[in-house]
Amino acid sequence: MSTAHATPIYQRIRDALRSQIESGKYGEGDRLPSESELVEEFGAARMTVRHALALLVFENLIVRSPGRGSYVAPRREGAATIDSASPMSFEEQMSAQGRTPALKLLGFKRIAATAEVADRLRIPHGDPVYRLERLRFVDKELTGLEIRHIIEAVGKRIPKAGVEATSTFDLLEAVLQAPLDTVDVAMFAASADREIAAKLKVRRGAPILVREHIALDSNQRVVLFGHSIYRGNLRFRHVFRRSASA
């Protein structure tokens, strides 16, 4: 079986439309082929076509108008890049693009590690950790929620003033007096639960994008585990880059 035919039809539809948008065949505001046209072109069920289109909506590539069809969404204003050789903070990435990032502190306190947090930080369940929670803004627009868990030995040395406006990476490196050795990142889509929905000002169940981070120091000690949670209607995208030196 060829690779093309091994790929689910909804992915082939999504990839084809995405490629046509990125190549410029369909520009901002252009109407895409109708569901019926896509059904005929790909020999797919209507629900399969709708699933592919829903994925493109989640990626902010298209918008759908009931009774009118699907249209290419307005161009994003920026991109958050994840470089495997340079663990830049979200704030640094936005500043580098001429954007204005800001943080609003929701809490910074010492708590007992849950089973998940303890497992990711490689410490005993119930050991004390510091939990940092902040809202993220770009150009005064609410974009995401940051939740970090930091091992006690590092967290207790973070100055309270620093958590108001300093990126987490900078806070850690200031305490460690050395760059972080490794930042492992996983990204996945999810739905907002009641608590996250209230903080991000979206409806419960709304699509969100989650970046999970685990940071290690030069001794390969895990010093941080946490999540950056972004609203699904962001007007900028995340770009992954693999550097040749990595």
Phi, psi and omega in degrees: 000133181288160179299319182302314183282342178281342180281132178306146185300320182298326178290322179295320178295311180301313183295322180294315180292319179299317180298320180292326177289313183292332179280347180095000177301319174245120181264177180306126179088351180289146178277133178274166176305147181290167177303318181297319179294321179289324176301315181290318183295318185258357181062038185249161174287154181299323180294327177294318177297317180296324178296316179298318180293324179297324178294321179291327175295315180299325179280002181063028177269331180224163171234150181242138180238115181307128178084350182244326179122198183248140183228150177294130183287159175303147181299143177289152185270351182189178180217138175262115186263134174253108182258122184295343182255357184213098183285069178288145176285162177301319180297319178294320180297315180293318179297322180296337180265006180083011178272168180243099179276154177209158181233148173233116183289127174257333179177146174213105186211162179271126181224171174275135182293131173288173181300316181295312182298316180299318180297316182288327179273355179061047177230165178295145177301130179094349177298151180289140174220166176254129180254123179248127181227124182216152171271147178247139178232147172230123184052043177071005179261129178296123183242330185192179180232131181249124177232117183235145172240125187239136181301150187301318184302330179266315183302322183290346180263356179283123180293137183302324180296329184292330185286353180285325189214002184260139179299152182299318180301317180294322177300313182295315183292330176293319179290316182285340184057037179193154177294152172296141181280318185215140170231110178271132183234132171237144181232137179205158177269150179207180176246142183288126173280182186299316183293312180294320180301318181294320183285326180270356179059047174233168179286152176298132182090357180295149179293137176228157177247129185243128171251119180261131183240141168229122184247137179241144177272186184294343177264011181064028174271131176287122183249344183211142169221131180187183183227144167248120187246122186247145175296146183286350183256026179300148178261020171218166189240169176256132182240130177263134179230131175255112181280147183297331183278351185286000000 
